[in-house]
Amino acid sequence: MSETASFTLDGNTFEFPVITGTENEKAIDISKLRDQSGYITLDPGFKNTGATKSAITFLDGEKGILKYRGYKIEDLAEKSTFLEVAYLLIFGNLPSKDILEQFRTDIKRQMMVHEDMKMFFSGFPSKSHPMGQLSCLVGALSAFYPESLNPNQSEEEEYKTIINLLGKMPTIVSWIQKKSLGHPVVYPKKDLGYIDNFMNMIFGEVNCDKIFDEAVLDAMRILLILHADHEQNCSTSTVRIVGSSNANLYASVSAGINALWGPLHGGANQAVIEMLEDIKNDGGDVEKYLAKAKDKNDPFRLMGFGHRVYKNFDPRAKIIKKACDDVLEKLGVEDPVLDIAKGLEKAALSDQYFIDRKLYPNVDFYSGIIYRALGFKSDMFTVLFALGRLPGWIAQWKEMRDNKEPIGRPRQVYTGETSRQYPDTDHR
């Protein structure tokens, strides 16, 4: 017999089915609560509300577990390429050798961006944030590819739209970087892979390709994989709810980019570096700032430590820590800000205050350090996060469409005025 949950309201008892996920997660299906009782639930921040059933990503914050389509993040980070993970997230299974090669080829063919998109940059103010530029450029792709506006695309048409976005995203990101420096853009090359191409477009020059150490390329691969999806977070839920209106993929992802922009979400790694800069400018005293972090009356917040979801440790942080150490060793970067970061990491990992509260360095802490070491400006960090998150956003958008989920329409509890008489202007 199916498990049910009973609610007693106004003397009436209502029963609702209990849903059990494949990882034994439990949920009460209240989709008919209002119809049957007249009540709704109130859950600010949706901390206890499941908006969908999804087969893409499983996350257990208490145990520090993250899986994509059933595969442990540790195994994927060790063994997979970024495009393998992208295919896995979007289409449900790891690709065969032939399918992967075709997937790579299809994406590589779509890496060139329409030259008219360069004109956007002449309209952006010189101090425009890269994330604002990215959301505009991704949203504008729907104007260049109007066939994407059809909400009833065939499977083949949808595949072309997905491939188009996967191919053009790294090129658009590189253009944003180059334009910020006043440098000419570098075009993708047919003989380079996805990450090699991206890094060459970012750091190469029109008259000179850039050769990268394997540790650098591997760190970028791992970072993109670790950021590829993270269940129903703020930006992912935004992509799904925008897509539920039958908005096209470019518009939906553009909305996700805007949601990611906030410092409480994707902007956290930028906030880490800005915090480290502030500590450096104040003399670089790590112990002073550790003490400030412990003082509940001090407004200072230690960025990059702890996580809202992971109550024990962030499994991604364990993976990226090694890549971070490898990159810093290979590049031999001398940077007082990175020295402060290493000092904070060492102190926090050994300080009982942080150990007791499980305030370990998270993925944002290490990703910010790596991006800085590679030479990215801090305002580009969230753009790089978006590049990694793209396959997850696409997968979530596609799943929502395939499942024919209804348009998102949350309820509210109204707390405003009830009935007011309309006054003339002389009596206001």
SVG drawing of the C-alpha trace seen along z (x, -y; Angstrom):
<svg xmlns="http://www.w3.org/2000/svg" viewBox="-14 -70 72 72">
<polyline fill="none" stroke="black" stroke-width="0.4" points="0.0,0.0 1.3,-3.4 2.6,-5.7 0.5,-8.8 0.7,-11.9 -2.3,-13.3 -3.1,-16.9 -5.9,-18.0 -7.2,-21.5 -10.5,-23.0 -11.5,-19.7 -11.1,-18.0 -8.4,-15.4 -6.7,-15.3 -4.3,-12.6 -1.5,-13.2 0.8,-10.7 4.5,-10.4 6.9,-10.3 10.2,-8.3 13.2,-9.1 15.7,-6.6 18.1,-7.7 15.4,-7.3 14.6,-11.0 11.1,-11.5 8.6,-14.2 4.9,-14.9 3.0,-15.6 0.9,-18.6 0.0,-19.5 -3.7,-19.1 -3.6,-20.7 -5.3,-24.0 -7.9,-22.3 -8.9,-20.0 -8.5,-22.3 -8.2,-25.9 -4.8,-26.2 -1.3,-26.7 2.1,-26.2 4.5,-29.0 8.2,-28.3 10.4,-31.5 13.4,-30.7 11.9,-27.3 14.2,-25.6 11.8,-22.7 9.9,-22.8 10.5,-20.4 9.5,-22.1 10.2,-19.2 11.2,-15.6 14.6,-15.3 16.9,-12.5 19.9,-14.8 21.8,-15.5 21.7,-14.0 23.1,-16.0 23.3,-15.0 24.5,-17.9 24.7,-16.1 26.9,-13.3 28.9,-15.5 27.7,-13.5 27.3,-14.9 26.5,-12.7 25.7,-13.4 23.2,-10.9 24.4,-8.4 28.1,-8.9 30.2,-10.2 31.7,-13.6 35.0,-12.3 35.1,-9.7 34.0,-12.2 36.6,-14.7 39.3,-12.1 38.3,-10.3 36.1,-12.4 36.5,-15.3 34.2,-18.3 32.3,-17.4 31.7,-13.8 30.1,-15.3 28.1,-17.8 26.7,-14.9 26.0,-12.8 24.0,-15.7 22.1,-16.6 21.3,-13.2 21.4,-10.9 24.3,-8.6 28.0,-8.7 28.6,-8.7 30.3,-5.9 33.5,-6.7 31.8,-7.4 29.0,-9.5 31.5,-11.5 33.6,-12.2 30.5,-13.4 29.4,-15.5 32.9,-17.2 32.9,-17.7 29.4,-19.2 30.3,-21.6 33.6,-22.6 31.7,-23.5 29.5,-26.0 32.3,-27.8 32.4,-30.7 30.2,-33.6 28.4,-35.9 30.6,-39.0 27.7,-41.3 27.8,-40.4 31.0,-42.4 28.9,-45.6 27.4,-44.9 30.6,-45.8 30.6,-49.3 27.4,-49.9 28.5,-48.6 29.9,-51.3 33.6,-50.8 33.0,-49.7 30.3,-47.2 30.4,-44.1 31.3,-40.9 28.2,-39.1 25.9,-41.9 27.6,-41.5 27.3,-37.8 23.6,-37.7 22.9,-40.2 25.0,-38.3 23.5,-34.9 20.0,-36.4 20.8,-38.0 21.6,-34.6 17.8,-34.1 17.8,-37.1 20.5,-35.5 18.9,-32.1 15.1,-32.8 14.3,-29.1 15.0,-28.6 11.9,-30.6 9.7,-27.6 8.4,-26.0 7.7,-22.8 11.1,-22.1 11.8,-18.6 14.4,-16.5 16.9,-17.4 16.2,-21.1 16.5,-21.1 19.9,-19.3 21.1,-22.0 20.1,-24.7 21.9,-23.0 25.0,-22.4 25.0,-26.0 25.0,-27.3 27.6,-24.9 29.9,-25.9 29.4,-29.7 29.6,-30.1 33.4,-29.8 33.9,-32.1 31.6,-34.7 33.3,-34.5 36.7,-35.0 35.4,-38.0 34.3,-39.6 37.8,-39.1 39.6,-40.4 37.4,-43.4 38.0,-44.4 41.7,-44.5 41.3,-46.3 42.8,-43.4 41.6,-41.9 39.6,-38.7 41.2,-35.3 39.1,-32.8 38.6,-29.1 41.0,-26.7 39.9,-23.4 42.9,-21.5 42.3,-22.3 39.9,-20.7 37.2,-22.5 39.2,-23.6 42.4,-24.2 40.5,-26.3 38.9,-28.3 42.2,-29.0 43.9,-30.0 41.1,-32.4 41.4,-33.9 45.2,-34.1 46.5,-33.7 47.1,-36.5 46.2,-36.9 49.9,-36.5 50.9,-33.9 49.2,-30.8 49.6,-30.1 51.0,-26.9 49.6,-25.8 51.0,-23.5 49.0,-20.3 48.3,-21.2 46.6,-24.4 44.5,-22.7 43.6,-20.0 42.6,-22.5 40.3,-24.3 38.8,-20.9 38.1,-20.0 36.7,-23.4 34.2,-23.2 33.2,-19.7 32.7,-20.6 30.5,-23.5 28.5,-21.7 25.4,-21.2 24.3,-21.4 20.7,-20.4 17.9,-23.0 19.8,-26.1 18.9,-29.7 20.1,-29.9 19.0,-26.4 15.5,-27.0 15.4,-30.3 16.3,-28.5 13.5,-26.0 10.9,-28.5 11.7,-30.8 11.7,-27.8 8.4,-26.6 6.8,-29.6 8.0,-28.0 10.8,-30.6 13.6,-29.6 16.9,-28.1 18.9,-31.3 16.4,-33.4 16.2,-30.8 20.0,-30.5 20.3,-34.3 18.0,-34.5 20.1,-31.9 23.2,-34.0 21.5,-36.9 20.5,-34.8 24.1,-33.4 25.5,-37.0 24.6,-37.6 27.4,-37.5 25.4,-34.9 25.5,-32.5 28.0,-32.5 29.6,-35.8 31.0,-34.1 34.4,-33.3 34.8,-37.0 33.9,-37.9 36.6,-35.7 39.3,-37.5 37.9,-40.9 38.0,-39.8 41.6,-38.7 42.5,-42.1 40.9,-43.9 43.0,-41.8 46.1,-42.6 45.4,-46.3 44.9,-46.2 48.3,-44.8 47.7,-41.1 47.2,-40.0 45.5,-36.6 45.0,-36.1 43.3,-39.4 40.7,-38.5 40.2,-35.0 39.4,-36.7 37.0,-39.0 35.2,-36.1 34.7,-34.5 33.3,-37.7 29.5,-37.5 29.3,-41.3 31.8,-42.0 30.1,-42.5 33.1,-40.9 32.3,-37.6 34.8,-35.0 34.0,-34.4 34.6,-31.0 34.2,-28.9 31.2,-26.7 28.2,-26.0 24.5,-26.5 23.8,-22.9 26.8,-21.0 26.7,-20.6 29.8,-18.5 32.2,-19.2 31.9,-20.2 33.1,-17.2 34.1,-19.5 36.5,-21.4 38.5,-18.2 38.9,-17.7 39.9,-21.2 42.3,-21.7 44.8,-19.4 44.4,-21.1 44.9,-24.4 48.1,-23.3 49.3,-21.8 48.6,-25.1 50.3,-27.3 53.4,-25.0 53.6,-24.8 53.2,-28.5 55.3,-29.6 53.1,-32.7 54.3,-35.2 51.2,-37.1 50.7,-38.4 46.9,-37.8 47.5,-34.1 49.8,-33.9 47.1,-35.3 44.7,-32.7 47.0,-29.9 47.4,-31.3 43.7,-31.5 43.2,-27.9 45.9,-26.5 44.6,-28.4 41.0,-27.5 41.7,-23.8 43.5,-23.6 41.4,-26.0 38.9,-24.2 36.3,-27.0 36.1,-26.4 36.4,-22.6 33.5,-22.5 31.3,-24.5 32.4,-22.6 33.5,-25.9 35.9,-24.3 37.1,-26.1 34.6,-25.5 34.8,-25.3 34.5,-29.1 37.5,-29.6 39.8,-27.4 38.3,-28.4 38.9,-32.1 42.5,-31.3 43.1,-29.3 41.4,-31.9 43.6,-34.7 46.7,-32.6 45.9,-32.0 45.6,-35.7 41.8,-36.3 40.4,-39.6 38.1,-38.9 35.0,-40.2 35.5,-37.4 35.2,-34.7 31.4,-34.4 31.5,-34.3 33.8,-31.2 31.3,-29.7 28.5,-30.3 30.6,-28.5 30.9,-25.5 27.3,-25.5 26.0,-25.7 25.5,-21.9 23.5,-21.7 21.3,-24.6 20.7,-23.0 20.0,-19.6 17.5,-21.1 15.8,-23.1 15.6,-20.0 14.3,-17.8 11.6,-20.3 10.5,-20.5 10.6,-16.7 8.5,-16.2 6.0,-18.8 6.0,-20.5 3.4,-23.2 4.3,-26.9 5.8,-27.9 3.4,-30.0 4.1,-30.2 1.4,-31.3 1.7,-33.9 0.2,-34.9 -1.1,-38.4 -0.2,-40.8 -1.1,-44.2 -4.0,-46.6 -7.5,-45.1 -10.1,-47.7 -9.2,-51.4 -11.2,-54.3 -9.6,-56.0 -8.8,-59.7 -8.6,-62.7 -5.2,-64.2 -6.0,-67.1 -6.6,-64.6 -3.5,-62.4"/>
</svg>
